[in-house]
Structures are given as C-alpha cells and as structure tokens.
Amino acid sequence: MGYFEKIYQADLNHRAKAVYMYLKDHADREGKCWPGIRTISADLGLSRSTVKRALDDLCKADLISKEQRWRENGGLTSNLYKVL
C-alpha cells in the first residue's frame, strides 16, 4: 500500500486524512514540515478550525507530532510538524 498505509487503516475522518497527506507531501526526508494553519486551510479548501481539529486528531492517533516554534523576540511562529 505504500507510505499512506497507516492513514488508510486509521479510524479518522476524511478531513484528517487529507491534512495528513498534505503534511506528508510537504515533509522533508526526516518527515518535518512547517506550514501554517492558514496555508493548509487555503490549499485544501478547509476552514481553519477544521484544520486545527484534524491536526489534533492526527496527534492523538500518533500519526504526527507537533512542536511550537518561537521567534528570537519571543513571538510564536508556525508549528513544526513531524510525520511519524
């Protein structure tokens, strides 16, 4: 089945699966990517709240990890996602 086997077998809604595939498609060789929620939302045609729920569902299912990234001045920047 390839590298989407985990997501095909996961008990997730189609929006969470779409977000997972988006992250997988944008990840580097180590599985890391850092798109903003607004970018994911615009690219997939989903609302920002739907993307946030999907990301939470993927974290709970242990399919991705999420790490907050900070600017030097202490401001929050986009999250770092790692596809597991």
PyMOL Python script that loads the backbone (N, CA, C, O; Angstrom):
from pymol import cmd

cmd.read_pdbstr("""\
ATOM      1  N   MET A   1       0.796  -1.197   0.000  1.00  0.00           N
ATOM      2  CA  MET A   1       0.000   0.000   0.000  1.00  0.00           C
ATOM      3  C   MET A   1       0.841   1.264   0.000  1.00  0.00           C
ATOM      4  O   MET A   1       0.317   2.345  -0.269  1.00  0.00           O
ATOM      5  N   GLY A   2       2.086   1.162   0.284  1.00  0.00           N
ATOM      6  CA  GLY A   2       2.937   2.337   0.237  1.00  0.00           C
ATOM      7  C   GLY A   2       2.961   3.116   1.541  1.00  0.00           C
ATOM      8  O   GLY A   2       2.604   2.605   2.602  1.00  0.00           O
ATOM      9  N   TYR A   3       3.389   4.359   1.434  1.00  0.00           N
ATOM     10  CA  TYR A   3       3.600   5.135   2.653  1.00  0.00           C
ATOM     11  C   TYR A   3       2.332   5.732   3.239  1.00  0.00           C
ATOM     12  O   TYR A   3       2.414   6.389   4.277  1.00  0.00           O
ATOM     13  N   PHE A   4       1.176   5.546   2.641  1.00  0.00           N
ATOM     14  CA  PHE A   4      -0.085   6.002   3.217  1.00  0.00           C
ATOM     15  C   PHE A   4      -0.830   4.861   3.928  1.00  0.00           C
ATOM     16  O   PHE A   4      -1.980   5.033   4.333  1.00  0.00           O
ATOM     17  N   GLU A   5      -0.184   3.708   4.078  1.00  0.00           N
ATOM     18  CA  GLU A   5      -0.839   2.550   4.685  1.00  0.00           C
ATOM     19  C   GLU A   5      -1.390   2.870   6.074  1.00  0.00           C
ATOM     20  O   GLU A   5      -2.511   2.477   6.400  1.00  0.00           O
ATOM     21  N   LYS A   6      -0.612   3.579   6.896  1.00  0.00           N
ATOM     22  CA  LYS A   6      -1.064   3.928   8.244  1.00  0.00           C
ATOM     23  C   LYS A   6      -2.351   4.742   8.212  1.00  0.00           C
ATOM     24  O   LYS A   6      -3.278   4.486   8.981  1.00  0.00           O
ATOM     25  N   ILE A   7      -2.400   5.703   7.337  1.00  0.00           N
ATOM     26  CA  ILE A   7      -3.552   6.595   7.295  1.00  0.00           C
ATOM     27  C   ILE A   7      -4.778   5.897   6.714  1.00  0.00           C
ATOM     28  O   ILE A   7      -5.898   6.189   7.133  1.00  0.00           O
ATOM     29  N   TYR A   8      -4.598   4.989   5.767  1.00  0.00           N
ATOM     30  CA  TYR A   8      -5.730   4.249   5.223  1.00  0.00           C
ATOM     31  C   TYR A   8      -6.371   3.377   6.300  1.00  0.00           C
ATOM     32  O   TYR A   8      -7.589   3.197   6.311  1.00  0.00           O
ATOM     33  N   GLN A   9      -5.564   2.841   7.192  1.00  0.00           N
ATOM     34  CA  GLN A   9      -6.055   1.936   8.222  1.00  0.00           C
ATOM     35  C   GLN A   9      -6.526   2.675   9.478  1.00  0.00           C
ATOM     36  O   GLN A   9      -7.188   2.076  10.326  1.00  0.00           O
ATOM     37  N   ALA A  10      -6.204   3.940   9.610  1.00  0.00           N
ATOM     38  CA  ALA A  10      -6.580   4.708  10.799  1.00  0.00           C
ATOM     39  C   ALA A  10      -8.074   5.023  10.787  1.00  0.00           C
ATOM     40  O   ALA A  10      -8.681   5.200   9.731  1.00  0.00           O
ATOM     41  N   ASP A  11      -8.641   5.088  11.970  1.00  0.00           N
ATOM     42  CA  ASP A  11     -10.063   5.414  12.118  1.00  0.00           C
ATOM     43  C   ASP A  11     -10.205   6.936  12.248  1.00  0.00           C
ATOM     44  O   ASP A  11     -10.478   7.455  13.331  1.00  0.00           O
ATOM     45  N   LEU A  12     -10.016   7.638  11.125  1.00  0.00           N
ATOM     46  CA  LEU A  12     -10.076   9.095  11.089  1.00  0.00           C
ATOM     47  C   LEU A  12     -11.046   9.545  10.007  1.00  0.00           C
ATOM     48  O   LEU A  12     -11.320   8.812   9.056  1.00  0.00           O
ATOM     49  N   ASN A  13     -11.564  10.767  10.165  1.00  0.00           N
ATOM     50  CA  ASN A  13     -12.443  11.294   9.122  1.00  0.00           C
ATOM     51  C   ASN A  13     -11.621  11.702   7.900  1.00  0.00           C
ATOM     52  O   ASN A  13     -10.394  11.783   7.959  1.00  0.00           O
ATOM     53  N   HIS A  14     -12.312  11.954   6.805  1.00  0.00           N
ATOM     54  CA  HIS A  14     -11.614  12.245   5.547  1.00  0.00           C
ATOM     55  C   HIS A  14     -10.826  13.555   5.609  1.00  0.00           C
ATOM     56  O   HIS A  14      -9.822  13.697   4.912  1.00  0.00           O
ATOM     57  N   ARG A  15     -11.260  14.509   6.427  1.00  0.00           N
ATOM     58  CA  ARG A  15     -10.526  15.777   6.534  1.00  0.00           C
ATOM     59  C   ARG A  15      -9.168  15.570   7.199  1.00  0.00           C
ATOM     60  O   ARG A  15      -8.167  16.142   6.767  1.00  0.00           O
ATOM     61  N   ALA A  16      -9.137  14.756   8.245  1.00  0.00           N
ATOM     62  CA  ALA A  16      -7.870  14.461   8.916  1.00  0.00           C
ATOM     63  C   ALA A  16      -6.928  13.712   7.972  1.00  0.00           C
ATOM     64  O   ALA A  16      -5.721  13.954   7.966  1.00  0.00           O
ATOM     65  N   LYS A  17      -7.485  12.813   7.186  1.00  0.00           N
ATOM     66  CA  LYS A  17      -6.656  12.083   6.221  1.00  0.00           C
ATOM     67  C   LYS A  17      -6.100  13.028   5.162  1.00  0.00           C
ATOM     68  O   LYS A  17      -4.947  12.884   4.754  1.00  0.00           O
ATOM     69  N   ALA A  18      -6.897  13.988   4.712  1.00  0.00           N
ATOM     70  CA  ALA A  18      -6.422  14.959   3.725  1.00  0.00           C
ATOM     71  C   ALA A  18      -5.294  15.809   4.300  1.00  0.00           C
ATOM     72  O   ALA A  18      -4.308  16.078   3.614  1.00  0.00           O
ATOM     73  N   VAL A  19      -5.433  16.231   5.547  1.00  0.00           N
ATOM     74  CA  VAL A  19      -4.382  17.042   6.191  1.00  0.00           C
ATOM     75  C   VAL A  19      -3.111  16.206   6.346  1.00  0.00           C
ATOM     76  O   VAL A  19      -2.010  16.711   6.126  1.00  0.00           O
ATOM     77  N   TYR A  20      -3.252  14.940   6.720  1.00  0.00           N
ATOM     78  CA  TYR A  20      -2.082  14.065   6.846  1.00  0.00           C
ATOM     79  C   TYR A  20      -1.351  13.943   5.508  1.00  0.00           C
ATOM     80  O   TYR A  20      -0.126  14.054   5.448  1.00  0.00           O
ATOM     81  N   MET A  21      -2.102  13.718   4.454  1.00  0.00           N
ATOM     82  CA  MET A  21      -1.483  13.574   3.129  1.00  0.00           C
ATOM     83  C   MET A  21      -0.825  14.879   2.694  1.00  0.00           C
ATOM     84  O   MET A  21       0.221  14.863   2.044  1.00  0.00           O
ATOM     85  N   TYR A  22      -1.429  15.996   3.046  1.00  0.00           N
ATOM     86  CA  TYR A  22      -0.836  17.311   2.751  1.00  0.00           C
ATOM     87  C   TYR A  22       0.508  17.446   3.468  1.00  0.00           C
ATOM     88  O   TYR A  22       1.501  17.846   2.861  1.00  0.00           O
ATOM     89  N   LEU A  23       0.536  17.112   4.761  1.00  0.00           N
ATOM     90  CA  LEU A  23       1.790  17.216   5.525  1.00  0.00           C
ATOM     91  C   LEU A  23       2.838  16.254   4.980  1.00  0.00           C
ATOM     92  O   LEU A  23       4.009  16.610   4.849  1.00  0.00           O
ATOM     93  N   LYS A  24       2.415  15.041   4.666  1.00  0.00           N
ATOM     94  CA  LYS A  24       3.345  14.046   4.119  1.00  0.00           C
ATOM     95  C   LYS A  24       3.936  14.534   2.802  1.00  0.00           C
ATOM     96  O   LYS A  24       5.123  14.340   2.541  1.00  0.00           O
ATOM     97  N   ASP A  25       3.118  15.162   1.980  1.00  0.00           N
ATOM     98  CA  ASP A  25       3.565  15.665   0.688  1.00  0.00           C
ATOM     99  C   ASP A  25       4.543  16.834   0.837  1.00  0.00           C
ATOM    100  O   ASP A  25       5.405  17.025  -0.021  1.00  0.00           O
ATOM    101  N   HIS A  26       4.424  17.609   1.904  1.00  0.00           N
ATOM    102  CA  HIS A  26       5.278  18.775   2.114  1.00  0.00           C
ATOM    103  C   HIS A  26       6.446  18.516   3.052  1.00  0.00           C
ATOM    104  O   HIS A  26       7.235  19.424   3.317  1.00  0.00           O
ATOM    105  N   ALA A  27       6.571  17.304   3.556  1.00  0.00           N
ATOM    106  CA  ALA A  27       7.619  16.976   4.523  1.00  0.00           C
ATOM    107  C   ALA A  27       8.964  16.737   3.829  1.00  0.00           C
ATOM    108  O   ALA A  27       9.029  16.319   2.673  1.00  0.00           O
ATOM    109  N   ASP A  28      10.032  17.019   4.582  1.00  0.00           N
ATOM    110  CA  ASP A  28      11.371  16.735   4.074  1.00  0.00           C
ATOM    111  C   ASP A  28      11.702  15.261   4.320  1.00  0.00           C
ATOM    112  O   ASP A  28      10.827  14.489   4.711  1.00  0.00           O
ATOM    113  N   ARG A  29      12.927  14.874   4.099  1.00  0.00           N
ATOM    114  CA  ARG A  29      13.329  13.468   4.238  1.00  0.00           C
ATOM    115  C   ARG A  29      13.180  12.951   5.663  1.00  0.00           C
ATOM    116  O   ARG A  29      13.012  11.751   5.879  1.00  0.00           O
ATOM    117  N   GLU A  30      13.241  13.860   6.635  1.00  0.00           N
ATOM    118  CA  GLU A  30      13.093  13.466   8.039  1.00  0.00           C
ATOM    119  C   GLU A  30      11.639  13.499   8.494  1.00  0.00           C
ATOM    120  O   GLU A  30      11.349  13.224   9.658  1.00  0.00           O
ATOM    121  N   GLY A  31      10.731  13.831   7.595  1.00  0.00           N
ATOM    122  CA  GLY A  31       9.324  13.893   7.938  1.00  0.00           C
ATOM    123  C   GLY A  31       8.891  15.222   8.521  1.00  0.00           C
ATOM    124  O   GLY A  31       7.768  15.341   9.012  1.00  0.00           O
ATOM    125  N   LYS A  32       9.754  16.225   8.479  1.00  0.00           N
ATOM    126  CA  LYS A  32       9.457  17.525   9.084  1.00  0.00           C
ATOM    127  C   LYS A  32       8.900  18.502   8.048  1.00  0.00           C
ATOM    128  O   LYS A  32       9.338  18.539   6.898  1.00  0.00           O
ATOM    129  N   CYS A  33       7.923  19.291   8.494  1.00  0.00           N
ATOM    130  CA  CYS A  33       7.390  20.374   7.669  1.00  0.00           C
ATOM    131  C   CYS A  33       6.799  21.426   8.607  1.00  0.00           C
ATOM    132  O   CYS A  33       6.517  21.136   9.770  1.00  0.00           O
ATOM    133  N   TRP A  34       6.616  22.622   8.111  1.00  0.00           N
ATOM    134  CA  TRP A  34       6.164  23.713   8.977  1.00  0.00           C
ATOM    135  C   TRP A  34       5.184  24.669   8.295  1.00  0.00           C
ATOM    136  O   TRP A  34       5.351  25.885   8.392  1.00  0.00           O
ATOM    137  N   PRO A  35       4.173  24.146   7.613  1.00  0.00           N
ATOM    138  CA  PRO A  35       3.184  25.054   7.013  1.00  0.00           C
ATOM    139  C   PRO A  35       2.292  25.655   8.091  1.00  0.00           C
ATOM    140  O   PRO A  35       2.041  25.023   9.118  1.00  0.00           O
ATOM    141  N   GLY A  36       1.822  26.851   7.863  1.00  0.00           N
ATOM    142  CA  GLY A  36       0.889  27.480   8.778  1.00  0.00           C
ATOM    143  C   GLY A  36      -0.510  26.920   8.587  1.00  0.00           C
ATOM    144  O   GLY A  36      -0.839  26.398   7.521  1.00  0.00           O
ATOM    145  N   ILE A  37      -1.324  27.029   9.614  1.00  0.00           N
ATOM    146  CA  ILE A  37      -2.699  26.549   9.534  1.00  0.00           C
ATOM    147  C   ILE A  37      -3.457  27.280   8.434  1.00  0.00           C
ATOM    148  O   ILE A  37      -4.263  26.676   7.727  1.00  0.00           O
ATOM    149  N   ARG A  38      -3.204  28.570   8.289  1.00  0.00           N
ATOM    150  CA  ARG A  38      -3.861  29.344   7.231  1.00  0.00           C
ATOM    151  C   ARG A  38      -3.471  28.811   5.848  1.00  0.00           C
ATOM    152  O   ARG A  38      -4.313  28.746   4.952  1.00  0.00           O
ATOM    153  N   THR A  39      -2.214  28.434   5.673  1.00  0.00           N
ATOM    154  CA  THR A  39      -1.749  27.894   4.391  1.00  0.00           C
ATOM    155  C   THR A  39      -2.395  26.542   4.098  1.00  0.00           C
ATOM    156  O   THR A  39      -2.868  26.304   2.987  1.00  0.00           O
ATOM    157  N   ILE A  40      -2.415  25.664   5.091  1.00  0.00           N
ATOM    158  CA  ILE A  40      -3.049  24.350   4.915  1.00  0.00           C
ATOM    159  C   ILE A  40      -4.521  24.547   4.565  1.00  0.00           C
ATOM    160  O   ILE A  40      -5.046  23.914   3.649  1.00  0.00           O
ATOM    161  N   SER A  41      -5.168  25.427   5.301  1.00  0.00           N
ATOM    162  CA  SER A  41      -6.586  25.711   5.090  1.00  0.00           C
ATOM    163  C   SER A  41      -6.861  26.193   3.665  1.00  0.00           C
ATOM    164  O   SER A  41      -7.776  25.703   3.003  1.00  0.00           O
ATOM    165  N   ALA A  42      -6.072  27.143   3.208  1.00  0.00           N
ATOM    166  CA  ALA A  42      -6.266  27.692   1.863  1.00  0.00           C
ATOM    167  C   ALA A  42      -5.986  26.651   0.785  1.00  0.00           C
ATOM    168  O   ALA A  42      -6.739  26.542  -0.183  1.00  0.00           O
ATOM    169  N   ASP A  43      -4.918  25.894   0.947  1.00  0.00           N
ATOM    170  CA  ASP A  43      -4.551  24.898  -0.061  1.00  0.00           C
ATOM    171  C   ASP A  43      -5.565  23.760  -0.167  1.00  0.00           C
ATOM    172  O   ASP A  43      -5.809  23.247  -1.259  1.00  0.00           O
ATOM    173  N   LEU A  44      -6.161  23.360   0.971  1.00  0.00           N
ATOM    174  CA  LEU A  44      -7.099  22.240   0.959  1.00  0.00           C
ATOM    175  C   LEU A  44      -8.559  22.674   0.848  1.00  0.00           C
ATOM    176  O   LEU A  44      -9.447  21.840   0.673  1.00  0.00           O
ATOM    177  N   GLY A  45      -8.803  23.974   0.949  1.00  0.00           N
ATOM    178  CA  GLY A  45     -10.178  24.458   0.883  1.00  0.00           C
ATOM    179  C   GLY A  45     -10.988  24.102   2.116  1.00  0.00           C
ATOM    180  O   GLY A  45     -12.197  23.884   2.031  1.00  0.00           O
ATOM    181  N   LEU A  46     -10.320  24.042   3.268  1.00  0.00           N
ATOM    182  CA  LEU A  46     -10.973  23.734   4.534  1.00  0.00           C
ATOM    183  C   LEU A  46     -10.919  24.955   5.437  1.00  0.00           C
ATOM    184  O   LEU A  46     -10.074  25.830   5.247  1.00  0.00           O
ATOM    185  N   SER A  47     -11.811  25.022   6.418  1.00  0.00           N
ATOM    186  CA  SER A  47     -11.760  26.126   7.370  1.00  0.00           C
ATOM    187  C   SER A  47     -10.576  25.933   8.314  1.00  0.00           C
ATOM    188  O   SER A  47     -10.076  24.821   8.482  1.00  0.00           O
ATOM    189  N   ARG A  48     -10.141  27.021   8.920  1.00  0.00           N
ATOM    190  CA  ARG A  48      -9.018  26.942   9.853  1.00  0.00           C
ATOM    191  C   ARG A  48      -9.362  26.061  11.055  1.00  0.00           C
ATOM    192  O   ARG A  48      -8.513  25.307  11.530  1.00  0.00           O
ATOM    193  N   SER A  49     -10.584  26.148  11.543  1.00  0.00           N
ATOM    194  CA  SER A  49     -10.972  25.330  12.694  1.00  0.00           C
ATOM    195  C   SER A  49     -10.992  23.842  12.335  1.00  0.00           C
ATOM    196  O   SER A  49     -10.655  23.000  13.167  1.00  0.00           O
ATOM    197  N   THR A  50     -11.384  23.516  11.109  1.00  0.00           N
ATOM    198  CA  THR A  50     -11.366  22.123  10.658  1.00  0.00           C
ATOM    199  C   THR A  50      -9.941  21.602  10.594  1.00  0.00           C
ATOM    200  O   THR A  50      -9.679  20.464  10.984  1.00  0.00           O
ATOM    201  N   VAL A  51      -9.017  22.422  10.105  1.00  0.00           N
ATOM    202  CA  VAL A  51      -7.605  22.022  10.039  1.00  0.00           C
ATOM    203  C   VAL A  51      -7.066  21.828  11.452  1.00  0.00           C
ATOM    204  O   VAL A  51      -6.333  20.870  11.699  1.00  0.00           O
ATOM    205  N   LYS A  52      -7.408  22.705  12.373  1.00  0.00           N
ATOM    206  CA  LYS A  52      -6.942  22.564  13.766  1.00  0.00           C
ATOM    207  C   LYS A  52      -7.452  21.265  14.378  1.00  0.00           C
ATOM    208  O   LYS A  52      -6.696  20.552  15.038  1.00  0.00           O
ATOM    209  N   ARG A  53      -8.733  20.952  14.164  1.00  0.00           N
ATOM    210  CA  ARG A  53      -9.290  19.699  14.680  1.00  0.00           C
ATOM    211  C   ARG A  53      -8.593  18.498  14.048  1.00  0.00           C
ATOM    212  O   ARG A  53      -8.287  17.522  14.733  1.00  0.00           O
ATOM    213  N   ALA A  54      -8.345  18.572  12.753  1.00  0.00           N
ATOM    214  CA  ALA A  54      -7.669  17.466  12.060  1.00  0.00           C
ATOM    215  C   ALA A  54      -6.266  17.256  12.612  1.00  0.00           C
ATOM    216  O   ALA A  54      -5.841  16.119  12.814  1.00  0.00           O
ATOM    217  N   LEU A  55      -5.547  18.347  12.857  1.00  0.00           N
ATOM    218  CA  LEU A  55      -4.195  18.235  13.410  1.00  0.00           C
ATOM    219  C   LEU A  55      -4.228  17.618  14.814  1.00  0.00           C
ATOM    220  O   LEU A  55      -3.380  16.793  15.154  1.00  0.00           O
ATOM    221  N   ASP A  56      -5.201  18.018  15.617  1.00  0.00           N
ATOM    222  CA  ASP A  56      -5.350  17.424  16.953  1.00  0.00           C
ATOM    223  C   ASP A  56      -5.654  15.932  16.854  1.00  0.00           C
ATOM    224  O   ASP A  56      -5.093  15.130  17.601  1.00  0.00           O
ATOM    225  N   ASP A  57      -6.544  15.558  15.928  1.00  0.00           N
ATOM    226  CA  ASP A  57      -6.874  14.140  15.731  1.00  0.00           C
ATOM    227  C   ASP A  57      -5.650  13.342  15.301  1.00  0.00           C
ATOM    228  O   ASP A  57      -5.447  12.218  15.761  1.00  0.00           O
ATOM    229  N   LEU A  58      -4.834  13.917  14.420  1.00  0.00           N
ATOM    230  CA  LEU A  58      -3.628  13.228  13.956  1.00  0.00           C
ATOM    231  C   LEU A  58      -2.607  13.078  15.076  1.00  0.00           C
ATOM    232  O   LEU A  58      -1.924  12.057  15.157  1.00  0.00           O
ATOM    233  N   CYS A  59      -2.498  14.076  15.935  1.00  0.00           N
ATOM    234  CA  CYS A  59      -1.590  13.979  17.090  1.00  0.00           C
ATOM    235  C   CYS A  59      -2.064  12.889  18.050  1.00  0.00           C
ATOM    236  O   CYS A  59      -1.261  12.091  18.535  1.00  0.00           O
ATOM    237  N   LYS A  60      -3.364  12.857  18.321  1.00  0.00           N
ATOM    238  CA  LYS A  60      -3.927  11.842  19.226  1.00  0.00           C
ATOM    239  C   LYS A  60      -3.755  10.440  18.673  1.00  0.00           C
ATOM    240  O   LYS A  60      -3.600   9.487  19.436  1.00  0.00           O
ATOM    241  N   ALA A  61      -3.782  10.303  17.356  1.00  0.00           N
ATOM    242  CA  ALA A  61      -3.613   8.998  16.705  1.00  0.00           C
ATOM    243  C   ALA A  61      -2.138   8.631  16.547  1.00  0.00           C
ATOM    244  O   ALA A  61      -1.821   7.576  15.997  1.00  0.00           O
ATOM    245  N   ASP A  62      -1.235   9.492  17.025  1.00  0.00           N
ATOM    246  CA  ASP A  62       0.221   9.282  16.917  1.00  0.00           C
ATOM    247  C   ASP A  62       0.690   9.137  15.479  1.00  0.00           C
ATOM    248  O   ASP A  62       1.612   8.373  15.191  1.00  0.00           O
ATOM    249  N   LEU A  63       0.050   9.875  14.578  1.00  0.00           N
ATOM    250  CA  LEU A  63       0.480   9.887  13.185  1.00  0.00           C
ATOM    251  C   LEU A  63       1.387  11.069  12.887  1.00  0.00           C
ATOM    252  O   LEU A  63       2.176  11.031  11.944  1.00  0.00           O
ATOM    253  N   ILE A  64       1.273  12.128  13.701  1.00  0.00           N
ATOM    254  CA  ILE A  64       2.161  13.287  13.592  1.00  0.00           C
ATOM    255  C   ILE A  64       2.513  13.763  14.995  1.00  0.00           C
ATOM    256  O   ILE A  64       1.824  13.449  15.965  1.00  0.00           O
ATOM    257  N   SER A  65       3.590  14.521  15.083  1.00  0.00           N
ATOM    258  CA  SER A  65       3.902  15.238  16.314  1.00  0.00           C
ATOM    259  C   SER A  65       3.943  16.722  15.964  1.00  0.00           C
ATOM    260  O   SER A  65       4.221  17.097  14.825  1.00  0.00           O
ATOM    261  N   LYS A  66       3.661  17.556  16.957  1.00  0.00           N
ATOM    262  CA  LYS A  66       3.606  18.994  16.743  1.00  0.00           C
ATOM    263  C   LYS A  66       4.479  19.673  17.793  1.00  0.00           C
ATOM    264  O   LYS A  66       4.386  19.390  18.987  1.00  0.00           O
ATOM    265  N   GLU A  67       5.322  20.569  17.317  1.00  0.00           N
ATOM    266  CA  GLU A  67       6.219  21.305  18.216  1.00  0.00           C
ATOM    267  C   GLU A  67       6.100  22.794  17.903  1.00  0.00           C
ATOM    268  O   GLU A  67       6.243  23.205  16.752  1.00  0.00           O
ATOM    269  N   GLN A  68       5.840  23.594  18.926  1.00  0.00           N
ATOM    270  CA  GLN A  68       5.745  25.025  18.706  1.00  0.00           C
ATOM    271  C   GLN A  68       7.135  25.597  18.465  1.00  0.00           C
ATOM    272  O   GLN A  68       8.113  25.186  19.089  1.00  0.00           O
ATOM    273  N   ARG A  69       7.197  26.556  17.545  1.00  0.00           N
ATOM    274  CA  ARG A  69       8.465  27.226  17.241  1.00  0.00           C
ATOM    275  C   ARG A  69       8.319  28.686  17.633  1.00  0.00           C
ATOM    276  O   ARG A  69       7.246  29.274  17.501  1.00  0.00           O
ATOM    277  N   TRP A  70       9.411  29.261  18.116  1.00  0.00           N
ATOM    278  CA  TRP A  70       9.396  30.631  18.633  1.00  0.00           C
ATOM    279  C   TRP A  70      10.411  31.502  17.908  1.00  0.00           C
ATOM    280  O   TRP A  70      11.483  31.037  17.519  1.00  0.00           O
ATOM    281  N   ARG A  71      10.063  32.752  17.735  1.00  0.00           N
ATOM    282  CA  ARG A  71      10.984  33.728  17.157  1.00  0.00           C
ATOM    283  C   ARG A  71      11.960  34.178  18.238  1.00  0.00           C
ATOM    284  O   ARG A  71      11.744  33.935  19.425  1.00  0.00           O
ATOM    285  N   GLU A  72      13.028  34.833  17.816  1.00  0.00           N
ATOM    286  CA  GLU A  72      14.014  35.325  18.775  1.00  0.00           C
ATOM    287  C   GLU A  72      13.413  36.339  19.747  1.00  0.00           C
ATOM    288  O   GLU A  72      13.852  36.443  20.892  1.00  0.00           O
ATOM    289  N   ASN A  73      12.405  37.087  19.284  1.00  0.00           N
ATOM    290  CA  ASN A  73      11.788  38.093  20.150  1.00  0.00           C
ATOM    291  C   ASN A  73      10.723  37.495  21.073  1.00  0.00           C
ATOM    292  O   ASN A  73      10.069  38.231  21.811  1.00  0.00           O
ATOM    293  N   GLY A  74      10.542  36.189  21.042  1.00  0.00           N
ATOM    294  CA  GLY A  74       9.595  35.511  21.916  1.00  0.00           C
ATOM    295  C   GLY A  74       8.233  35.258  21.309  1.00  0.00           C
ATOM    296  O   GLY A  74       7.391  34.621  21.941  1.00  0.00           O
ATOM    297  N   GLY A  75       7.993  35.742  20.098  1.00  0.00           N
ATOM    298  CA  GLY A  75       6.703  35.535  19.438  1.00  0.00           C
ATOM    299  C   GLY A  75       6.590  34.138  18.852  1.00  0.00           C
ATOM    300  O   GLY A  75       7.579  33.530  18.441  1.00  0.00           O
ATOM    301  N   LEU A  76       5.378  33.655  18.824  1.00  0.00           N
ATOM    302  CA  LEU A  76       5.113  32.340  18.270  1.00  0.00           C
ATOM    303  C   LEU A  76       5.119  32.402  16.750  1.00  0.00           C
ATOM    304  O   LEU A  76       4.539  33.315  16.162  1.00  0.00           O
ATOM    305  N   THR A  77       5.766  31.442  16.117  1.00  0.00           N
ATOM    306  CA  THR A  77       5.762  31.322  14.666  1.00  0.00           C
ATOM    307  C   THR A  77       5.030  30.028  14.307  1.00  0.00           C
ATOM    308  O   THR A  77       4.367  29.457  15.173  1.00  0.00           O
ATOM    309  N   SER A  78       5.121  29.560  13.110  1.00  0.00           N
ATOM    310  CA  SER A  78       4.396  28.346  12.727  1.00  0.00           C
ATOM    311  C   SER A  78       4.910  27.129  13.493  1.00  0.00           C
ATOM    312  O   SER A  78       6.047  27.104  13.964  1.00  0.00           O
ATOM    313  N   ASN A  79       4.055  26.137  13.603  1.00  0.00           N
ATOM    314  CA  ASN A  79       4.431  24.903  14.274  1.00  0.00           C
ATOM    315  C   ASN A  79       5.310  24.046  13.368  1.00  0.00           C
ATOM    316  O   ASN A  79       5.250  24.139  12.142  1.00  0.00           O
ATOM    317  N   LEU A  80       6.113  23.226  13.996  1.00  0.00           N
ATOM    318  CA  LEU A  80       6.892  22.218  13.277  1.00  0.00           C
ATOM    319  C   LEU A  80       6.127  20.911  13.412  1.00  0.00           C
ATOM    320  O   LEU A  80       5.879  20.446  14.525  1.00  0.00           O
ATOM    321  N   TYR A  81       5.759  20.327  12.301  1.00  0.00           N
ATOM    322  CA  TYR A  81       5.050  19.046  12.302  1.00  0.00           C
ATOM    323  C   TYR A  81       6.008  17.966  11.827  1.00  0.00           C
ATOM    324  O   TYR A  81       6.805  18.176  10.912  1.00  0.00           O
ATOM    325  N   LYS A  82       5.917  16.819  12.461  1.00  0.00           N
ATOM    326  CA  LYS A  82       6.711  15.685  12.019  1.00  0.00           C
ATOM    327  C   LYS A  82       5.774  14.518  11.762  1.00  0.00           C
ATOM    328  O   LYS A  82       5.035  14.084  12.645  1.00  0.00           O
ATOM    329  N   VAL A  83       5.822  14.022  10.534  1.00  0.00           N
ATOM    330  CA  VAL A  83       5.020  12.874  10.150  1.00  0.00           C
ATOM    331  C   VAL A  83       5.725  11.647  10.691  1.00  0.00           C
ATOM    332  O   VAL A  83       6.888  11.396  10.373  1.00  0.00           O
ATOM    333  N   LEU A  84       5.012  10.879  11.514  1.00  0.00           N
ATOM    334  CA  LEU A  84       5.634   9.720  12.172  1.00  0.00           C
ATOM    335  C   LEU A  84       5.441   8.447  11.376  1.00  0.00           C
ATOM    336  O   LEU A  84       5.902   7.384  11.791  1.00  0.00           O
TER     337      LEU A  84
END
""", "prot")
cmd.dss("prot")
cmd.show_as("cartoon", "prot")
cmd.util.cbc("prot")
cmd.orient("prot")
